[in-house]
């Protein structure tokens, strides 16, 4: 659908420093891009920040969500909700018109179509494997010829919400195969209001790894 930033995963193609067993199957060579200052989140379900805004009767990314929704309910159509990328602090959600003004209508429109197509294809694939992709994030950049290129990770537990179809229920926070487990621990174990990123117990780290592996096995059939 779109060119991506990955050039090779073979050590023989890497700079000399990386050509040893330490980096085998752990490294990729990518194209350096001019990264666009946005993240593009496609949401297929009423959850997270959008659910919070909906409950308060507020717009989200300039959109007023119509209809009667419960938490975790599937939307009539997936919605693209962009946010700005910042080097410090939290990213800020913005209306799509903000993206159009920054990138131009042609580039913004192309990104919108690509995000929706990528989500649609991979949503259907994962659904057949027993996984709901509730939402996911994309990033794009420009190469030396000014071509639009898909960048960074896509459809990973760190950039998506993966839910188990077997446990899915509307109005209930579903069982997830993503970073929600470790996020919940961090939010519940602040000290003096500070998140303890450097003090996560090994048991929590190991359980998170198990969740990721379970998701991997469901989607790939056990291929690692």
Backbone torsions as a table, in degrees:
resi	resn	phi	psi	omega
1	UNK	NA	-36.5	-175.7
2	UNK	-156.0	146.2	176.0
3	UNK	-63.6	142.0	175.8
4	UNK	-120.6	171.3	-169.8
5	UNK	-81.6	-6.8	-176.3
6	UNK	-77.6	125.9	179.1
7	UNK	-100.6	-41.4	-177.5
8	UNK	-166.2	152.3	171.0
9	UNK	-117.4	14.4	179.7
10	UNK	-93.1	129.6	-179.4
11	UNK	-60.3	-29.5	-179.3
12	UNK	-64.4	-19.6	178.6
13	UNK	-92.8	-6.1	-175.5
14	UNK	-84.1	162.0	168.5
15	UNK	-57.2	155.3	-172.0
16	UNK	-53.4	-38.2	-176.9
17	UNK	-56.5	-32.1	-173.9
18	UNK	-90.5	-3.9	-173.8
19	UNK	-84.8	63.7	173.9
20	UNK	-148.5	167.4	-171.5
21	UNK	-61.9	-23.8	-179.2
22	UNK	-58.8	-30.2	-176.0
23	UNK	-104.3	0.6	-179.9
24	UNK	-61.1	127.8	179.4
25	UNK	60.3	19.9	179.0
26	UNK	-128.9	2.2	-173.3
27	UNK	-136.1	148.4	172.4
28	UNK	-135.9	149.4	175.6
29	UNK	-97.7	127.1	-176.3
30	UNK	-125.3	159.7	178.1
31	UNK	-81.5	134.7	176.7
32	UNK	-75.6	130.4	-175.2
33	UNK	-125.8	161.8	167.3
34	UNK	-89.8	99.9	-172.9
35	UNK	-72.2	132.6	176.4
36	UNK	-72.4	142.6	-170.9
37	UNK	-81.1	42.0	-179.0
38	UNK	-140.8	152.1	163.6
39	UNK	-111.3	142.1	-176.3
40	UNK	-117.4	108.3	-176.6
41	UNK	-102.1	120.6	174.1
42	UNK	-95.6	124.4	-177.7
43	UNK	-114.5	123.6	178.6
44	UNK	-103.6	-8.7	-175.4
45	UNK	-137.4	153.7	-179.9
46	UNK	-80.6	101.3	-174.9
47	UNK	-160.3	166.6	173.0
48	UNK	65.3	-140.0	-176.9
49	UNK	-62.5	-34.4	179.5
50	UNK	-67.8	-38.0	177.1
51	UNK	-64.0	-40.7	179.0
52	UNK	-62.7	-43.4	178.9
53	UNK	-65.9	-41.1	-179.6
54	UNK	-61.7	-42.9	179.2
55	UNK	-61.3	-35.3	-178.6
56	UNK	-85.6	0.5	-179.5
57	UNK	71.0	23.9	-177.1
58	UNK	-101.5	159.4	172.2
59	UNK	-72.8	154.4	175.3
60	UNK	-130.7	118.9	-175.0
61	UNK	55.6	38.0	178.5
62	UNK	79.0	5.4	-177.6
63	UNK	-111.0	134.4	172.1
64	UNK	-101.5	110.4	-176.0
65	UNK	-75.2	118.3	-180.0
66	UNK	-92.1	157.2	177.1
67	UNK	104.0	170.1	179.5
68	UNK	-101.7	110.3	-177.2
69	UNK	-119.8	149.5	169.7
70	UNK	-108.6	166.0	177.5
71	UNK	-58.6	136.8	177.0
72	UNK	70.9	10.0	178.2
73	UNK	-78.4	143.4	179.9
74	UNK	-68.8	136.0	177.2
75	UNK	-76.3	155.6	177.6
76	UNK	-59.3	-42.8	174.2
77	UNK	-140.2	145.5	177.6
78	UNK	-59.9	149.1	-177.0
79	UNK	-121.4	135.6	176.2
80	UNK	-91.6	123.1	-178.2
81	UNK	-124.0	99.0	-177.2
82	UNK	-78.8	156.1	172.2
83	UNK	-138.8	155.7	177.2
84	UNK	-80.9	148.2	174.4
85	UNK	-95.0	127.6	179.1
86	UNK	-124.7	147.8	179.6
87	UNK	-77.0	-23.5	179.0
88	UNK	-132.9	148.1	177.2
89	UNK	76.2	-164.1	-176.0
90	UNK	-92.1	148.7	173.0
91	UNK	-66.4	154.5	-177.1
92	UNK	-117.3	127.2	176.7
93	UNK	-70.8	139.2	-177.8
94	UNK	-134.7	155.4	174.2
95	UNK	-66.0	156.1	179.8
96	UNK	-65.1	-26.8	176.0
97	UNK	-59.8	-31.3	177.2
98	UNK	-63.2	-40.3	177.9
99	UNK	-66.4	-42.5	178.9
100	UNK	-59.3	-44.8	-179.6
101	UNK	-64.9	-32.6	-177.5
102	UNK	-82.2	-37.6	-172.4
103	UNK	-110.8	-14.0	-174.7
104	UNK	95.1	151.4	-174.4
105	UNK	-66.6	-34.1	-177.9
106	UNK	-67.2	-50.6	-179.6
107	UNK	-65.1	-43.8	179.5
108	UNK	-62.2	-42.4	179.3
109	UNK	-64.5	-39.2	179.0
110	UNK	-65.5	-41.8	178.6
111	UNK	-62.8	-43.4	178.9
112	UNK	-58.1	-47.7	-179.7
113	UNK	-63.0	-43.2	-178.9
114	UNK	-64.5	-43.7	179.9
115	UNK	-61.0	-44.2	-179.3
116	UNK	-66.1	-40.9	-180.0
117	UNK	-67.0	-44.7	179.2
118	UNK	-60.9	-45.0	179.8
119	UNK	-63.1	-44.3	-177.2
120	UNK	-61.5	-47.8	-177.3
121	UNK	-65.0	-46.7	-175.7
122	UNK	-77.1	-28.2	174.2
123	UNK	-60.9	-47.5	-178.7
124	UNK	-63.9	-39.5	179.5
125	UNK	-64.0	-48.2	-178.2
126	UNK	-65.8	-36.6	-178.6
127	UNK	-59.9	-39.0	178.2
128	UNK	-65.5	-20.0	-180.0
129	UNK	-97.4	5.0	178.1
130	UNK	90.9	16.4	-178.2
131	UNK	-122.9	133.2	171.2
132	UNK	-98.0	125.1	170.7
133	UNK	-91.3	100.3	-175.7
134	UNK	-72.0	-39.5	174.8
135	UNK	-159.6	164.4	-179.2
136	UNK	-158.4	161.2	-173.5
137	UNK	-119.9	140.9	175.9
138	UNK	-125.6	152.9	171.2
139	UNK	-132.8	152.1	-178.9
140	UNK	-134.6	158.1	175.1
141	UNK	-145.0	177.0	178.0
142	UNK	-114.7	135.6	177.0
143	UNK	-86.3	-172.1	-175.8
144	UNK	-63.7	-26.4	178.9
145	UNK	-92.5	9.7	179.0
146	UNK	68.9	23.6	176.3
147	UNK	-83.3	146.0	178.1
148	UNK	-75.3	129.3	-176.0
149	UNK	-131.9	134.5	175.1
150	UNK	-74.4	130.6	-174.3
151	UNK	-127.7	168.2	175.3
152	UNK	64.9	-172.1	-178.3
153	UNK	-75.2	151.9	173.0
154	UNK	-136.9	145.8	176.8
155	UNK	51.7	44.5	172.7
156	UNK	-107.6	163.2	175.8
157	UNK	-62.6	-19.4	178.4
158	UNK	-83.7	-19.4	-175.8
159	UNK	-118.9	9.3	-174.5
160	UNK	-146.1	163.2	166.7
161	UNK	-105.8	116.1	177.1
162	UNK	-107.8	126.0	178.8
163	UNK	-118.0	151.7	175.8
164	UNK	-81.8	123.6	177.2
165	UNK	-61.7	-37.4	-176.9
166	UNK	-61.9	-29.3	-176.8
167	UNK	-106.2	1.0	-173.1
168	UNK	-71.9	131.2	173.1
169	UNK	-142.4	137.9	174.2
170	UNK	-65.6	141.9	178.5
171	UNK	81.0	1.1	179.4
172	UNK	-122.2	137.8	175.6
173	UNK	-66.7	112.7	-169.8
174	UNK	-73.0	159.8	170.7
175	UNK	-60.8	130.5	-174.1
176	UNK	-116.9	151.8	175.1
177	UNK	-114.3	51.2	-176.5
178	UNK	-144.2	-159.5	-173.9
179	UNK	-82.0	7.0	-178.1
180	UNK	-60.9	-34.9	-178.1
181	UNK	-60.9	-49.2	-178.6
182	UNK	-74.1	-31.3	175.9
183	UNK	-62.8	-43.4	179.5
184	UNK	-61.0	-40.2	179.1
185	UNK	-63.8	-44.6	-178.9
186	UNK	-61.0	-42.3	-178.6
187	UNK	-70.8	-26.8	-177.4
188	UNK	-91.0	-6.6	-174.0
189	UNK	-129.3	38.7	175.3
190	UNK	-69.8	149.9	174.3
191	UNK	-122.0	117.7	-176.5
192	UNK	61.5	30.3	-179.5
193	UNK	81.6	-1.2	-177.3
194	UNK	-100.1	134.9	176.9
195	UNK	-73.5	134.2	-173.5
196	UNK	-93.8	68.2	-178.7
197	UNK	-61.0	-33.2	-174.9
198	UNK	-94.4	6.0	-177.4
199	UNK	-127.0	30.9	179.0
200	UNK	-75.2	125.7	-179.8
201	UNK	-62.4	150.9	178.6
202	UNK	-59.2	-33.5	-179.1
203	UNK	-63.3	-36.7	178.6
204	UNK	-71.3	-40.9	177.8
205	UNK	-63.4	-43.9	-179.4
206	UNK	-65.2	-40.0	179.7
207	UNK	-66.0	-38.9	176.8
208	UNK	-61.8	-43.8	178.1
209	UNK	-61.4	-39.4	178.1
210	UNK	-62.8	-41.5	179.1
211	UNK	-61.7	-43.8	179.4
212	UNK	-63.8	-40.8	-179.8
213	UNK	-66.7	-38.3	177.9
214	UNK	-62.7	-41.8	177.5
215	UNK	-63.3	-45.1	179.5
216	UNK	-57.8	-44.4	-178.0
217	UNK	-66.4	-39.1	178.9
218	UNK	-62.3	-45.5	-174.5
219	UNK	-75.2	-38.1	-174.0
220	UNK	-100.4	-8.3	-176.1
221	UNK	77.0	19.4	177.3
222	UNK	105.9	-4.7	179.8
223	UNK	-73.4	130.2	-179.6
224	UNK	-112.6	NA	NA
